Structure formats: C-alpha cells, structure tokens
Amino acid sequence: MDGPHLWAIGVDTDQYFVGGINEAAWQEHILTSMLKRIDVAVFETLEDEAEDTFTPGSKVFDLASGGVELSYSGGYIEPYRSQLEDLRDMIVAGDIEVPCVPASGAAQAAELGLTGC
C-alpha cells in the first residue's frame, strides 16, 4: 500500500465484520467499533413485558447497562484492553464524566436548545 495507513472507527455495529467486496482489505483499517447493543435493549424490553413490569417512555442503555460496548475485533486495540476496561469502569463509577456535547460545541448546542443528554 502506498501512502499513510488510514484507520476508521466503526459505529453502531462491529464494522470489522461488515463484509462486502474484498473484506480483508477493509479489515486492516478498522481500528475498533463502538457498538449499540440493540439486542440488550430488545431483550430487556421483552423481559419487562413478559414479567408485566414494562412501562412506556424513555430508557437509557449506556455503558453501565451494557447498552454500548467497545469492539476488540481485529486485535488492534487488544494490547490496551486492561487500560480501556479500567477507563470504562471509571466512567460507569462516575469518576470520569463524559460530556454529551464537547465544550467546543456547547454554545451552538445551547442555541439549538440542546441542554442535556
């Protein structure tokens, strides 16, 4: 390959396994993916309904509830797994606050009426 090696970070699903034409050529560029665990949301919703505890409305599926997750497919970030899991635990515990809106966009978000997560 000529030129710099380019990385991509997938979202929603594990982009390492998206497939398509020449999948292996793409895989060497997928550093990681942030996964939306829709399966967790669906399972918990159906479980609540089956137990007659379902209530309509918004429900948050975050790191603490297993609603989002980091993919280690491809092994590129595997050497950093313990540090990443420690950081994840610190976020869940509230020791690290992750803003909904980066500080650089706070004024624009406020203008649009976006004040909370």
N, C-alpha and C positions, 0 to 999 in steps of 0.2 A: 504494500500500500504506500503510495506517495503522499507526502504531506503529513500534517499532525493527526494523531489518533483522536477522534472525537467520541465523547461519551454522551449518552442520553439517560435520563431518569424517567421511567415509566410511571403512569398514574392509573388508578382505578383497578387494573388487573396486572398480573405479572407479565410485563411486556417481553421478557426473555423467552416466553413460550407462545408468543402470538402466532408464529408460523408464517406461512406465505412463501413466496418465491425466495429461494436461497436463504433460508432461516439462519443457517450457521454464520453467514456473512453479517447479519444484523446482530446476532447474539454477542459478538465480540465488542459491541458498542453499548450494550445495555448494562450500565453500572449497577443499577438496582431499580426497584419499583416501589411505590407506595400503594398499598392495596386497600381498597374499600371492601370490607368484608360483608358484602350484601348477604351472604349465607348466614352470618351471625344475626343480622337484623331480621331476616325472614324467619329463621328458626325461633328466635326469642319471641317474635310477634305471634307465630303459630302456637308456641308453647303457652303463652299467656292466654290465648283464645281457648286452647284445649283445657286449661285449668280454670277457665271462667274468670280470669283476672285482667283481661285486656281492657285498656282504657284508651280511647282515641286521643289524638293530639301529637305533639312533637316529642320525640325521644332522641337522645343523643347517644350515638355509638362512636366512642372515641378510643384512645389508647387503653384507658382503664377498663373499658367494657369489651375490648377485643374487636372493636368496630373498624379499626385501621391497623395496619401492620406493615412492617418493612420486609421486603423480599431479599433473601440471600442467594437466589438462583444465580448461577454463573460463577459463584465463588469469589468475585472481585472484592467484595467487602468483608468476606469471611474473616480475614486477619483482625478485623476491628469489631467483631461480634460482641465480645465481652464489654468493650467500652460503649458500644451502641446500646446494648441492653442495660448497662448501668445508667446511661443518659435517659433511656425510656423509663426506667424505674423512678428516676428523679423527677421526670415530668409528671408521671402518674401520682407521685407523692406530693406534688406541689412545690418541690424545691427549685424547679426551673419553670418559669412562666413563659409560655409560648403565646405571643400576641396573635389575635385574629387578623389584625391589619398591621403590616410593618410600619414603623414610626415614619418612614419616608412618605407613606400614603395616608397618614391619619387625617390630615387636613382635607384631602379630597374625599375620603370616606365620610367625614363629618358633613361636608357639603351635600353629599348624597343621602344623608340621614342614616348612614350605616354606623351605628354606635356600639353595637355588641355583636357577639359571635352568633 
